[in-house]
Amino acid sequence: MKRIWGWVMVGVVVLAASAVRAQEEKKADETMMAKPTVVSTPTVKAKKSKVAKPKTVKDSYICPMCHIKSDKPGKCPQCGMDMVKEKPANQKTAPKESKPQASMKPAAKDVYVCPMCDIKSDKPGKCPHCGMDLVKETPKDPNAKVVYRCDRCGIESDKPGDCPHHCGGTLVVKE
């Protein structure tokens, strides 16, 4: 007899719980289906101005590695790198005025390169792609002789092509 009353009590509790859940779902449905109240505000017509209003451009940020875009600064959700401010595509820099210099070579600018990505910059700092330090690139001598090295056995030659040592390697530019 005690077992029967125990099972009856379990059944009552289950029925009560399902009734409460059904009521909560009904309330949630009602709040979802409720129509929003519309508040009207008086409109005032402004005089048309002959001056063009500048369009406000919202800042956007991009991950330099994953190219994921966001409208907020912070960390990339995929790789964790810092998001950098993206320049708008329609933003153009004004050309700098330069005075022509007769028979003078332009001064050589320092160039900085990422040792991993080969990204170049005119300023020292960090690579925007991988974050490594940019290193100063040494200018190559235009009169220097090009040397090719076998990628297998290391033999050197002044001509590109297959290895003359017949090891199956290819001669590539020696750096």
C-alpha positions in Angstrom: 0.0 0.0 0.0 2.9 2.4 0.8 4.4 1.7 -2.6 1.2 2.7 -4.3 1.0 6.0 -2.4 4.6 6.6 -3.2 4.0 6.2 -6.9 0.8 8.4 -6.7 2.9 11.1 -5.1 5.6 10.9 -7.8 2.8 11.2 -10.5 1.3 14.3 -8.8 4.7 16.0 -8.6 5.4 15.2 -12.3 1.9 16.6 -13.3 2.5 19.7 -11.2 5.9 20.3 -12.8 4.6 19.9 -16.3 1.7 22.3 -15.6 4.1 25.0 -14.3 6.3 24.5 -17.4 3.4 24.8 -19.7 2.3 28.1 -18.0 5.9 29.5 -18.3 5.9 28.6 -22.0 2.5 30.3 -22.5 3.8 33.5 -20.9 6.9 33.5 -23.0 4.8 33.1 -26.2 2.5 35.9 -25.1 5.4 38.3 -24.6 7.0 37.3 -27.9 3.7 37.9 -29.7 2.9 41.2 -28.0 2.8 44.1 -30.4 5.3 46.9 -29.7 3.7 50.2 -28.8 4.3 52.9 -31.4 5.2 56.3 -30.1 4.9 59.1 -32.6 7.1 62.1 -32.3 6.4 65.4 -34.1 8.6 66.0 -37.1 10.1 69.3 -38.0 11.2 70.0 -41.5 14.6 71.5 -41.7 15.7 74.1 -44.3 17.7 72.6 -47.1 21.3 73.6 -46.9 23.5 74.1 -49.9 26.5 72.8 -48.0 27.0 69.1 -48.4 26.9 67.2 -45.1 29.9 64.9 -44.6 29.0 61.3 -44.3 30.0 59.8 -41.0 32.1 56.7 -41.5 31.9 54.2 -38.7 35.3 52.8 -37.7 35.8 49.2 -38.5 38.6 46.9 -37.2 40.2 43.9 -38.9 42.4 41.1 -37.7 45.7 41.3 -39.6 46.0 37.5 -39.7 42.5 36.1 -40.1 40.9 39.2 -41.9 37.9 39.0 -39.6 36.1 42.3 -39.4 34.5 44.0 -36.4 33.0 47.3 -35.5 34.8 47.3 -32.1 38.5 47.2 -31.2 39.8 44.3 -29.1 41.1 40.8 -29.7 40.3 38.6 -32.7 37.8 35.9 -31.6 39.5 33.3 -33.8 43.2 33.8 -33.2 43.4 36.3 -30.3 45.5 38.9 -32.1 44.7 42.6 -31.6 42.3 44.0 -34.1 43.6 47.0 -36.1 41.7 50.0 -37.4 40.9 49.5 -41.1 41.2 52.4 -43.5 38.0 53.0 -45.5 38.3 51.9 -49.2 37.2 55.3 -50.4 39.7 57.2 -48.3 42.4 58.6 -50.5 45.5 60.4 -49.4 46.2 63.8 -51.0 49.3 63.7 -53.2 52.3 65.4 -51.6 53.7 68.3 -53.6 57.2 67.6 -54.6 59.7 69.9 -56.2 61.5 68.5 -59.2 65.2 68.1 -58.6 67.3 68.3 -61.7 70.0 65.6 -62.1 69.8 64.5 -58.4 69.0 60.9 -57.5 66.3 60.6 -54.8 67.7 59.7 -51.4 67.4 56.0 -50.7 64.8 55.3 -48.0 65.2 52.6 -45.5 63.0 49.6 -46.0 62.0 47.3 -43.3 60.9 43.7 -44.0 59.3 40.9 -42.0 61.7 37.9 -42.0 58.7 35.5 -42.0 56.1 37.1 -44.3 58.3 39.3 -46.6 55.9 42.3 -45.9 57.7 45.5 -46.4 57.3 48.9 -44.7 59.1 52.2 -44.7 59.0 52.4 -40.9 60.4 50.0 -38.2 58.0 48.2 -35.9 56.0 45.0 -35.9 54.7 43.0 -38.9 50.9 43.7 -39.1 50.4 40.1 -40.3 52.4 37.9 -37.8 53.6 40.4 -35.2 57.3 39.7 -35.7 59.9 42.6 -35.5 60.6 44.2 -38.9 64.3 44.2 -39.8 66.1 46.7 -42.0 66.6 45.4 -45.5 70.0 45.7 -46.9 70.1 47.0 -50.5 71.3 44.6 -53.1 74.2 45.5 -55.3 73.0 45.7 -58.9 76.5 44.7 -60.1 76.7 41.6 -57.9 77.0 38.3 -59.7 74.0 35.9 -59.3 75.0 32.6 -57.9 72.8 29.5 -58.1 73.0 26.6 -55.6 71.6 23.1 -55.9 68.8 22.5 -53.4 70.0 18.9 -52.8 73.8 18.7 -52.9 74.8 22.4 -52.6 76.9 22.7 -55.7 77.1 26.3 -57.0 76.9 27.5 -60.6 76.4 30.8 -62.4 73.5 29.4 -64.5 70.1 28.3 -63.3 68.6 24.9 -64.2 69.2 21.3 -63.3 72.1 20.3 -61.1 75.2 19.4 -63.2 76.1 16.9 -60.5 73.1 14.8 -61.6 71.7 14.4 -58.1 68.2 15.4 -59.3 68.2 18.8 -57.6 67.5 22.2 -59.1 69.7 25.2 -59.1 68.1 28.1 -57.2 69.3 31.6 -56.4 71.7 31.6 -53.5 70.7 34.2 -50.9 
